[in-house]
Amino acid sequence: MGDFLYHANSIGGVKLSAWVRKGRLVDLLLDDSESGVFIPESIFWGKVQKSLPGTGGYFITLPENKTGYLRNSSKLREGEVLLVQVSSYAQPTKQIPLQQKMVFKGHGVILTPGVPGINISKSITDPNLRETLLSGIEEVTTLEQLKQENIGLIFRTCCQNYDLNIKEEIENLLANYRRITQSSKPQKPVLVWEGPSIHERAERDWLPEEKFTIENISEDFDDYGLWELINESTGDVVELGNSAYLYMEKTNAMIVIDVNSGGLNSKASTRHISLRAAEVIPQELKIRGFAGKVVIDFPSMRQQDRNEVEKSLAQSFKKDYIPTKLLGWTKGGNYELQRKRDRRTVVEIKFV
């Protein structure tokens, strides 16, 4: 049994894409009608409202009387109209996060205006393939032209194991970028480019070595056991074996993870449980959509075991595609990390 990708829409407006392997949930994207067009990668002409003193940030008026927040910007004038891109989903009650440096993502290539240079994934080690990828650029545009336009390209790992027309993808990404940036500046906020739906994102970003069997289903989710699988896979408790478990809780300020040893308090058992927790935490955060500040309360352990656990966390998050900063141990003995919010969480979506 291989990998299945389920796309579903419910009567209540919930959308999902679920990657299932051998009956286990590997990845999950959720959305609903409340997001509208204000989803990651959407591009708008927005109007500057005002700055937030001392932060370098600005509030930006968007269509439908929505407000975004642009961080770390150069000085802007109130009333100025500029292109901005939604960088991630907005947290409940907060403004839509925006960025000025736009990113255009394809299956195999990412276009990075404002960040020049050609970068090929380190995982692509075949020199012939690397040369083929570079020559594919020259069939579309010159490196000098990209440099003049201050545009960079990133070749993703999947270029080595997925049947892609790189030349066509680069052409389309460049055409979209040029069309957007060369469009006439309007007098009021307007949508210029709508970001990909979660179904489109799933097919673009989830590229295992073997292709998916894709199933498009309607509201009859129960026929596929999806709701049951999602509920079982995204609860508060994650079993680690031998009565040990993780307890995961989302608060308004952060995600809190308690690693419970289940009564096994020897140094060896504490080390083993903590290492097991370090292996599974990235996956468990991902399928729940949990992001932002994450605090992990590990059982008390020796310094040498802490070092080993931290190394295991680094290796586990390295395999995960969601940007995560490992901040280290606090004085109180907890471990902190910061994770990009790239999707809606399971606790935000009301399943109908």
C-alpha positions in Angstrom: 0.0 0.0 0.0 1.5 3.3 -1.1 0.9 7.0 -0.5 -2.6 8.4 -0.8 -3.4 12.1 -1.1 -7.0 12.9 -0.2 -8.6 16.2 -1.3 -11.9 16.9 0.4 -14.5 19.7 0.8 -17.3 19.5 3.3 -20.8 21.1 3.2 -19.7 23.3 6.1 -16.9 24.9 4.0 -14.0 22.9 5.5 -11.3 22.0 3.0 -8.6 19.4 3.6 -5.6 17.7 2.0 -4.4 14.6 3.8 -1.3 12.6 3.1 -1.9 9.0 4.3 0.7 6.2 4.2 -0.2 2.7 5.3 -3.1 4.0 7.4 -1.0 6.7 9.1 -1.4 10.5 8.8 1.8 11.9 7.4 0.8 15.5 6.7 -2.4 17.6 6.8 -3.5 20.9 5.5 -6.8 22.4 6.6 -8.7 25.5 5.6 -12.2 26.9 5.6 -14.2 29.7 4.0 -13.1 32.3 6.6 -9.7 32.6 5.0 -11.1 33.9 1.7 -8.3 35.2 -0.5 -6.1 36.2 2.4 -4.0 33.0 2.2 -0.2 32.6 2.1 1.4 33.7 -1.2 -1.5 36.0 -2.2 -0.3 39.3 -3.5 -2.0 42.7 -3.1 -1.7 46.3 -3.8 -2.0 47.6 -0.2 -2.1 51.1 1.2 0.1 52.2 4.1 -2.0 53.2 7.2 0.6 54.1 9.9 3.7 52.8 11.5 4.0 51.0 14.8 6.6 53.2 16.6 9.9 51.6 17.5 9.3 48.4 15.5 9.9 49.3 11.9 6.5 47.8 11.1 3.5 49.3 9.3 -0.2 48.6 9.2 -1.4 48.1 5.7 -5.0 48.4 4.4 -6.0 45.5 2.2 -9.3 44.8 0.3 -12.5 44.0 2.1 -11.4 46.4 5.0 -8.8 43.9 6.1 -5.6 45.0 7.8 -2.2 43.5 7.4 1.1 44.1 9.2 4.4 44.6 7.4 7.4 43.9 9.5 11.0 45.3 9.2 10.2 47.7 6.4 12.2 50.6 5.1 10.6 54.0 5.7 7.1 54.3 4.1 4.8 57.2 3.6 1.2 57.1 5.0 -1.2 56.6 2.0 1.5 55.1 -0.1 0.4 52.1 -2.3 2.8 49.2 -2.6 2.9 45.5 -3.5 2.8 43.1 -0.5 2.5 39.3 -0.2 0.8 37.3 2.6 3.7 35.5 4.3 1.6 33.1 6.5 -1.9 32.6 7.9 -3.0 35.2 10.4 -3.4 34.1 13.9 -6.9 34.6 15.4 -7.6 38.3 16.3 -4.3 39.4 14.7 -3.4 41.2 11.5 -2.5 39.4 8.3 1.3 39.0 8.2 2.8 40.6 5.1 6.2 40.8 3.4 7.6 43.0 0.6 10.0 40.5 -0.8 7.8 38.3 -2.9 8.3 34.5 -3.4 6.9 32.6 -6.4 6.9 28.8 -5.8 6.7 26.1 -8.3 6.9 22.3 -8.1 10.7 22.3 -8.7 11.8 25.9 -8.7 11.3 28.9 -6.4 11.7 32.4 -7.8 13.1 34.9 -5.3 12.9 38.5 -6.5 15.1 40.8 -4.4 17.3 37.8 -3.4 19.6 37.2 -6.5 21.7 34.1 -7.1 21.2 30.6 -8.4 21.0 27.9 -5.7 20.6 24.2 -6.1 19.5 22.0 -3.3 22.5 20.3 -1.6 20.6 17.0 -1.9 21.1 17.1 -5.6 24.6 15.7 -5.9 24.6 14.4 -9.5 26.9 16.9 -11.4 25.2 16.1 -14.7 21.8 16.9 -13.3 23.1 20.1 -11.7 24.5 21.1 -15.1 21.2 20.3 -16.8 19.3 22.4 -14.4 21.6 25.4 -14.9 21.5 25.0 -18.7 17.7 25.0 -18.5 17.8 28.6 -17.2 19.7 29.7 -20.3 16.9 28.3 -22.5 14.5 30.8 -20.9 16.6 33.9 -20.0 20.2 34.9 -19.4 21.9 34.9 -16.1 22.7 38.5 -16.8 19.1 39.4 -17.3 18.2 37.8 -13.9 21.0 39.7 -12.3 19.7 43.0 -13.8 16.2 42.3 -12.5 17.6 41.3 -9.1 16.0 37.9 -9.3 17.2 34.6 -7.8 16.2 31.0 -8.4 16.2 28.0 -6.1 16.1 24.4 -7.5 14.3 22.2 -5.0 15.3 18.7 -4.0 12.4 17.2 -5.9 14.1 18.1 -9.2 16.0 14.9 -8.9 13.1 12.5 -8.5 10.0 14.1 -10.1 9.0 14.4 -13.8 9.1 18.2 -14.2 9.4 20.5 -17.1 11.8 23.0 -15.5 12.1 25.2 -18.5 8.3 25.7 -18.7 8.1 26.3 -14.9 10.7 29.0 -15.0 9.0 30.7 -17.9 5.7 30.7 -16.1 7.1 32.0 -12.8 9.0 34.8 -14.6 5.9 35.7 -16.6 3.8 35.9 -13.5 6.3 38.0 -11.6 6.8 40.5 -14.5 3.1 40.8 -15.1 2.4 41.6 -11.5 5.3 44.1 -11.0 4.6 45.8 -14.3 0.9 46.3 -13.6 -0.4 49.8 -13.1 -0.5 51.0 -9.5 -4.2 51.4 -8.4 -5.6 54.1 -6.1 -7.0 51.6 -3.6 -6.1 48.2 -2.3 -6.7 45.3 -4.7 -5.9 41.6 -5.1 -3.3 41.0 -7.7 -2.5 37.3 -7.3 -4.4 34.7 -5.3 -2.2 32.2 -3.5 -2.6 28.4 -4.0 -5.5 26.5 -2.4 -4.5 23.8 0.1 -5.2 21.2 -2.6 -2.8 23.0 -5.0 -0.2 23.4 -2.2 -0.4 19.7 -1.3 0.3 18.5 -4.8 3.1 21.1 -5.2 4.9 20.6 -1.9 4.3 17.0 -1.0 6.5 15.2 -3.4 7.7 11.8 -2.2 9.9 9.6 -4.4 6.8 7.7 -5.5 3.8 9.5 -6.8 0.6 9.7 -4.9 -2.7 7.9 -5.6 -4.9 11.0 -5.5 -8.5 10.7 -4.3 -11.0 13.6 -4.7 -13.9 13.2 -2.4 -16.9 15.3 -1.5 -18.7 15.6 1.9 -18.7 11.8 2.5 -15.5 11.8 4.5 -16.6 9.0 6.7 -16.5 6.6 3.7 -12.8 7.0 3.8 -12.3 7.1 7.5 -10.6 10.5 7.3 -12.3 12.2 10.2 -11.6 9.3 12.5 -8.0 9.2 11.4 -7.5 12.9 11.9 -9.1 12.9 15.3 -7.0 9.9 16.4 -3.8 11.5 15.1 -4.2 15.0 16.4 -5.4 14.6 20.0 -3.7 16.1 23.1 -1.8 12.9 23.9 0.8 11.1 21.9 1.9 7.7 23.2 5.6 7.0 23.4 5.5 3.4 24.7 6.0 1.9 28.1 3.3 4.3 29.6 5.3 7.4 28.5 3.6 10.1 26.5 3.6 13.6 25.2 0.9 16.0 26.2 0.5 18.9 23.7 -1.5 22.0 24.4 -2.0 25.2 22.4 -2.4 28.4 24.4 -2.8 32.0 23.2 0.8 32.7 23.8 2.6 29.4 22.9 2.5 25.7 22.3 3.4 23.7 25.4 4.6 20.1 25.3 5.0 18.0 28.4 7.1 14.9 28.0 5.8 12.5 30.7 8.0 9.5 31.6 5.0 7.5 32.8 6.6 6.8 36.2 9.9 5.5 34.8 12.4 7.8 36.5 15.8 6.1 36.0 18.5 8.0 34.1 18.5 5.5 31.3 14.7 5.4 30.9 14.5 9.3 31.0 17.1 9.5 28.3 15.4 6.9 26.1 12.0 8.6 26.5 13.4 12.1 25.8 15.2 10.9 22.7 12.0 9.2 21.4 10.1 12.4 22.1 12.7 14.4 20.1 12.1 12.1 17.1 8.4 12.5 17.0 7.8 16.2 18.0 8.4 17.7 14.5 5.8 15.4 13.0 3.3 15.9 15.7 3.6 19.7 15.5 3.2 19.6 11.7 0.0 17.5 11.5 -1.6 19.8 14.1 -0.4 23.0 12.4 1.1 24.2 15.6 3.6 27.0 15.3 5.0 30.1 16.9 6.8 29.8 20.2 7.0 26.2 21.4 8.2 25.2 24.9 9.0 21.6 25.7 9.2 20.3 29.3 11.5 17.3 29.2 12.0 15.2 32.3 15.0 16.2 34.4 18.2 14.7 33.0 22.0 14.9 33.1 23.8 17.5 31.0 25.3 14.9 28.7 21.8 13.5 28.0 20.5 17.1 27.4 23.2 17.5 24.7 22.2 14.3 23.1 18.5 15.2 23.1 19.3 18.6 21.6 21.3 17.0 18.8 18.4 14.6 18.1 15.9 17.5 17.9 18.2 19.2 15.4 18.4 16.1 13.3 14.6 15.6 13.4 13.7 19.2 12.5 16.3 19.1 9.7 14.1 16.5 7.9 11.0 18.8 8.3 10.4 21.5 5.6 8.8 24.0 7.9 11.3 26.7 9.0 12.1 26.2 12.7 14.6 28.0 14.9 16.0 25.9 17.8 16.6 28.4 20.6 18.0 26.0 23.3 17.5 25.3 27.0 16.1 27.8 29.4 17.4 28.3 32.9 14.4 26.5 34.1 15.3 23.4 32.1 12.8 23.7 29.3 13.6 23.6 25.6 12.4 26.4 23.4 12.0 26.7 19.6 10.3 29.1 17.2 8.3 27.7 14.2 6.9 29.4 11.2 3.1 29.4 10.9 2.4 28.0 7.5 -1.1 26.5 7.9 -4.3 26.7 9.9 -4.3 24.6 13.1 -6.6 21.8 13.9 -8.1 23.7 16.8 -9.1 26.7 14.5 -11.2 24.6 12.1 -14.7 23.8 13.1 -15.5 20.4 11.5 -19.1 20.0 10.4 
